[in-house]
Amino acid sequence: MTLPITPRVMDAICLDHAVPTGSGLHLRRNGLVDPVDDDPLLTEALDVTAPDGYAYITLGLGMTEAFAPGDTHDRQIARKLFEQFLRGHPPYALDRMVERPLGDHGLSLTEAAHRAEVAGLPVDVSGPFPDLDEAGPHRLIGFSAESRVVPVDQAVTIRVVPRTHAMFHEHRKADPFEGEDPALLGGALSRSYPSARIVFDSDGGVRLGLPATLVAHAYGPALQGGGRPLDARDLPPVVERVRRYGDLIAAMTGTPAGTHALVEVDGQVTLAVHDAHGLSFLDPGTGAATVFPAEPGSIGLAVLDGAMDLATRLTALDALRPAPVPQLAVRHTGTVTRARELSQGRTLDLIGTGAPDAFLNSIADAAATIDQSVIVIGADRPSSTPSRADLLALDLQLFQHSVNRGVPLVITRGAVDDEFRKIVDHYQVPVLHQTLGTGGLGLDIVWSGIGGATAQPPAREISPELLRAYAGRGRTSALPEPDQQLAAFLATPLEETAAILAAPGSTLRALRAQIGPLGADPTLFAAHDAFLNVLDSDPLLAKTFLDYRAGGANRPDLLFDEVPRLAAQEPAGRDAAFRNLEAITMGTLDDGASRGILEALHLQLTDPSNQDAVRQMVHSHSAYLPKDGRTDWIRRLQKLSVEMPGHLEQINQVALYVTTCP
């Protein structure tokens, strides 16, 4: 490939002494040096050898001031000319440029890192490197005297890459081939692309090796046609650990062409390919180039046996660990309805309301290109956040999918808040949500994403391409697998009395300790836990619990009828009984009115002197106590005061707080 290293508009940047060298281009200020032989730095530039595939940019007289300290007039001119020089080149040319300081520059690695940041280009410096441990480890790539990539600790030359490359400065692109003609892509892949490449994305990720657009051009059909997400279960028992991204590149470029390896970075497992195109890092789960974390804690490498093409390798990896078979039938309870049946047993589920049929149809059509289920959260307007009931329903749906190792795509027509993010972050699911675009005034609504397989700009419409970008391919849950019996019990609504009574109670009680570590909202499975807790110790209360959950509008009467009996117990037993009463109101039923009043009564019986806390307990549940729905609660409390005359004053005080609830 021929690099266009001559500026497109030469006289616009006043560099009529941009001298080609054997390794790249030597830049000198216009008119300052004539003839060429009078520039001693040029002599050095002509002797420098750049690593294969890269163009060294060296600075001659009048241009060395570009990165000098201070803010002199000469420095301003040199810096401006350097920036204009970069602007005159397309991103794919900038991607191969490296600045090589000349003369007795005396740059440490830390100083070279600063210079790379200012220049927007990688900077190559020769040793010794006394500050090796102080420089950012994942910005370094080592080279031998023969310009081969080697571990940084063995290098005689070290490349320091910028965190913000000139490609982004000058063209707003982090990928040098984005939007380019396929013929250019084919030309770039006609010979091995330079492997010594670490590029920081604008969104905080890191790209290694072959640029993403070239990856899609070279490997797209194989990646889209097969493969699945990789994880730690795919790794062999022995994994070689390396310290830096540069050392990972060195290890892979040192293998024969045709080598494949599994790479593990902070638990993320991807496939490295060293072949005629160069060095690539592929994510079979997304069907695209891998995006690595900027500051990894651990990096591992395991070279795979056998020489085979990529499609065969993906098939072999699939065969080693077959996709899991769903063990749990996903139930639709609470505010969840099954809106559409998708292919291959997938569903499009709707939580709440506010999702027109035309909108659901458009999602169902677009979802034909992905292999995950879709969960839609309805909303009346983009600024609406999910209700408490909708959040609990979402938590339960995602729990059931995670048991089946599924990772559904969540689409919300409303806004996202901290509680919503906490749930989707826990289950590590991708999200599409509506937001205001640049138009403002609520007139420019666009779709943005969270946790996508590949970064995408906001989109105005739901499309197959958008869903593929965020859903990925064949993603499987990374959460620990819970006991199947326990998972099936927790997914069964307590309202389904026969199914609950048929569950193996003694076995499930032994598994109660596993409920907390599941990481769901603490209230989501609290009712199931309370039922197991009283199943043997108080069978009468267990029956009341099931009757209450299966009841209608007057179901709270069943709980309040139990209060006199439970309040008569000794303090420890009474406290435990009330905690179970309060817990049975939780979960997707979310009977906050009963819960708030029971908690207030519990506090009255425990510490009647703390009336501020009792009042706050009732008032904090005001959302569940509308003014036109308090008559039944006053009736229940009056009945309770007759049955518990010794606590008349405390009960009447709770009734007062219900009446005055804001």
HELIX and SHEET records of a PDB file:
HELIX    1   1 MET A   10  ALA A   12  5                                   3    
HELIX    2   2 VAL A   36  ASP A   38  5                                   3    
HELIX    3   3 PRO A   40  ASP A   47  1                                   8    
HELIX    4   4 THR A   64  PHE A   67  5                                   4    
HELIX    5   5 HIS A   73  ARG A   87  1                                  15    
HELIX    6   6 PRO A   91  LEU A   94  1                                   4    
HELIX    7   7 LEU A  109  ALA A  119  1                                  11    
HELIX    8   8 PRO A  137  ARG A  139  5                                   3    
HELIX    9   9 VAL A  152  GLN A  154  5                                   3    
HELIX   10  10 ALA A  166  HIS A  171  1                                   6    
HELIX   11  11 PRO A  182  ALA A  188  1                                   7    
HELIX   12  12 ALA A  212  GLY A  225  1                                  14    
HELIX   13  13 ALA A  232  ASP A  234  5                                   3    
HELIX   14  14 TYR A  245  THR A  253  1                                   9    
HELIX   15  15 LEU A  310  LEU A  320  1                                  11    
HELIX   16  16 SER A  343  GLY A  345  5                                   3    
HELIX   17  17 ASP A  357  ALA A  366  1                                  10    
HELIX   18  18 ALA A  367  THR A  369  5                                   3    
HELIX   19  19 ARG A  388  VAL A  403  1                                  16    
HELIX   20  20 ASP A  418  TYR A  427  1                                  10    
HELIX   21  21 PRO A  464  ALA A  471  1                                   8    
HELIX   22  22 GLN A  484  ALA A  491  1                                   8    
HELIX   23  23 THR A  497  ALA A  502  1                                   6    
HELIX   24  24 GLY A  505  ALA A  510  1                                   6    
HELIX   25  25 ARG A  512  GLN A  514  5                                   3    
HELIX   26  26 GLY A  516  LEU A  518  5                                   3    
HELIX   27  27 ALA A  526  VAL A  534  1                                   9    
HELIX   28  28 PRO A  539  ALA A  550  1                                  12    
HELIX   29  29 PRO A  556  PHE A  560  1                                   5    
HELIX   30  30 VAL A  563  ALA A  567  1                                   5    
HELIX   31  31 PRO A  571  ILE A  584  1                                  14    
HELIX   32  32 GLY A  592  THR A  606  1                                  15    
HELIX   33  33 GLN A  611  HIS A  619  1                                   9    
HELIX   34  34 SER A  622  TYR A  624  5                                   3    
HELIX   35  35 LYS A  627  GLY A  629  5                                   3    
HELIX   36  36 THR A  631  GLU A  643  1                                  13    
HELIX   37  37 PRO A  645  HIS A  647  5                                   3    
HELIX   38  38 LEU A  648  THR A  659  1                                  12    
SHEET    1   A 4 HIS A  17  THR A  21  0                                        
SHEET    2   A 4 GLY A  24  ARG A  28 -1                                        
SHEET    3   A 4 ALA A  55  LEU A  59  1                                        
SHEET    4   A 4 MET A  97  GLU A  99  1                                        
SHEET    1   B 4 VAL A 123  SER A 126  0                                        
SHEET    2   B 4 THR A 157  VAL A 160 -1                                        
SHEET    3   B 4 LEU A 140  PHE A 143 -1                                        
SHEET    4   B 4 VAL A 149  VAL A 150 -1                                        
SHEET    1   C 3 ILE A 198  PHE A 200  0                                        
SHEET    2   C 3 GLY A 205  LEU A 208 -1                                        
SHEET    3   C 3 PHE A 292  PRO A 293 -1                                        
SHEET    1   D 6 GLU A 240  VAL A 242  0                                        
SHEET    2   D 6 ILE A 299  VAL A 303 -1                                        
SHEET    3   D 6 THR A 259  VAL A 265 -1                                        
SHEET    4   D 6 GLN A 268  ASP A 275 -1                                        
SHEET    5   D 6 GLY A 278  ASP A 283 -1                                        
SHEET    6   D 6 ALA A 288  ALA A 289 -1                                        
SHEET    1   E 6 VAL A 336  GLU A 341  0                                        
SHEET    2   E 6 THR A 347  ILE A 351 -1                                        
SHEET    3   E 6 VAL A 374  ILE A 377  1                                        
SHEET    4   E 6 LEU A 409  THR A 412  1                                        
SHEET    5   E 6 VAL A 431  LEU A 436  1                                        
SHEET    6   E 6 ILE A 445  ILE A 450 -1                                        
END                                                                             
